[in-house]
Amino acid sequence: MSKNANLTSEDLEKKINLLIKRFEEQKGIINAYIKREREWKKDKVLHKKIVTKLEKDLKKANSE
């Protein structure tokens, strides 16, 4: 017979709580990663704008 057949409702509740806890931990890790990724992309866009402006200024200075 399966060993799961002998589980009590308390055992099942403990297992469910453990799974929920793991899920919440993983959710936190993923959310932190997403936040860092969004900040990185935002910084990348800002840096690209700065580089583009500097390139335009350089071209303008070289043409004078």
Secondary structure, DSSP 8 states (H G I E B T S, - for coil): --GGGG--HHHHHHHHHHHHHHHHHHHHHHHHHHHHHHHHHHHHHHHHHHHHHHHHHHHHHHH-
